């Protein structure tokens, strides 16, 4: 991938703007596993993730789940519904103890008029998330599971995963979460991850995947 993801998931360049957002809404706290909001609920505005980790996903009638993104504070989500005032299009679930600030749609309009930079910040965020869903949809329709998995590991931020450490060489994610990202069973993800590990491409620990050989993963990612 040649394009660059804007660094929209850290606070805005102007720290004062981030502080204005945090001071303009209602603080809320959630425990791991609790919904910050659910799909089809009325929107309660923009959500600023102050502390913790959240997944954005949809649940389907047969019980399956499709994850669209995993965000780590500081971040924003719920932008689209804030602008169009429609119901929530996805669910947001706390993956850890979470602290957020919810800013109502009316208050966001006031802030955007007063601080146009906030509008640019929101537009960038929506644009990047559109890239996530486009990439994920392309992979679901054209790639074999092992190819999709290799591509995601190599380029995970473009797929909407923002949980990493050690200069992005170590991805903080479970096998089940990966399965929900690429649309397959957890057992298949585990099988291919073990294959990658056996070949020295990655190192596995509980809740962590360390990339060891990007060139080797690239061979998988471009087999299609």
Residue pairs with C-beta under 8 A, 6 or more apart in sequence:
1 155
1 158
3 131
3 158
5 128
5 131
5 157
5 158
6 124
6 128
8 76
8 121
8 124
8 125
8 128
9 71
9 72
9 74
9 75
9 76
9 162
10 74
11 17
11 18
11 74
12 18
12 117
12 118
12 121
14 117
17 115
17 117
17 118
17 121
18 74
20 111
20 115
20 118
21 46
21 48
21 76
21 101
21 103
21 111
21 118
22 48
22 50
22 101
24 101
24 103
24 107
24 111
25 45
25 46
25 48
25 101
25 102
25 103
25 104
25 107
26 101
26 102
26 103
27 50
27 99
27 100
27 101
28 36
28 99
28 100
28 101
28 102
29 97
29 98
29 99
29 100
30 36
30 52
30 94
30 97
30 98
30 100
31 94
31 97
31 98
32 94
32 95
32 96
32 97
32 98
33 93
33 94
34 93
34 94
34 98
35 91
35 92
35 93
35 94
36 47
36 54
36 92
36 93
36 94
36 98
36 100
37 43
37 44
37 47
37 78
37 88
37 91
37 92
38 88
38 91
39 58
39 59
39 87
39 88
39 89
39 90
39 91
40 87
40 88
41 87
41 88
42 87
42 88
43 78
43 81
43 82
43 85
43 86
43 87
43 88
43 105
44 78
44 102
44 104
45 78
45 82
45 102
45 103
45 104
45 105
45 107
45 108
46 76
46 78
46 79
46 82
46 102
46 103
46 105
46 108
46 122
47 76
47 77
47 78
47 92
47 100
47 101
47 102
47 103
48 74
48 75
48 76
48 100
48 101
48 102
48 103
49 71
49 72
49 73
49 74
49 75
49 76
49 77
49 98
49 99
49 100
50 73
50 74
50 99
50 100
50 101
51 73
51 97
51 98
51 99
52 72
52 73
52 94
52 95
52 96
52 97
52 98
52 99
53 70
53 71
53 72
53 73
53 94
53 95
53 96
53 98
53 163
54 70
54 71
54 75
54 77
54 92
54 93
54 94
54 95
54 98
55 67
55 69
55 70
55 71
55 92
55 93
55 95
55 177
56 67
56 68
56 69
56 70
56 71
56 77
56 90
56 91
56 92
56 160
57 65
57 66
57 67
57 68
57 90
57 91
57 93
57 180
58 65
58 66
58 68
58 90
58 91
59 65
59 91
60 66
65 180
66 180
66 181
66 183
67 160
67 177
67 180
67 181
68 90
68 129
68 132
68 133
68 136
68 160
69 77
69 129
69 132
69 160
69 161
69 162
70 95
70 160
70 161
70 162
70 163
70 173
70 177
71 77
71 162
72 162
72 163
73 99
75 162
76 121
76 122
76 125
77 92
78 88
78 92
79 122
79 125
79 126
79 129
80 86
80 89
80 126
81 87
81 88
81 89
82 103
82 105
82 108
82 122
83 105
83 122
85 105
103 111
108 118
111 118
112 118
112 119
112 122
129 160
131 158
132 158
132 159
132 160
135 158
135 159
136 159
136 160
136 181
136 182
139 147
139 148
139 151
139 152
139 182
140 148
140 182
140 183
142 224
143 151
143 224
144 223
144 224
145 182
145 184
145 188
145 189
145 192
146 192
146 195
146 220
147 220
147 221
147 223
147 224
148 182
149 178
149 182
149 189
149 192
149 193
149 196
149 220
150 196
150 217
150 218
150 220
150 221
151 221
152 159
152 161
152 178
152 181
152 182
153 171
153 196
153 202
153 209
153 211
153 217
154 211
154 214
154 217
154 218
154 221
156 164
156 171
157 164
157 168
159 181
160 181
161 171
161 173
161 181
163 171
163 172
163 173
164 170
164 171
164 172
165 172
166 210
169 210
169 211
170 208
170 209
170 210
170 211
171 208
171 209
171 210
171 211
172 207
172 208
173 207
173 209
174 207
175 186
175 189
175 190
175 193
176 186
176 189
178 189
178 193
179 185
179 186
179 188
179 189
182 189
193 202
193 204
193 209
194 204
196 202
196 217
196 220
197 203
197 204
199 213
199 216
200 212
200 213
200 216
201 211
201 212
201 213
201 216
201 217
201 220
202 209
202 210
202 211
202 212
202 213
202 217
203 209
203 210
203 212
204 210
211 217
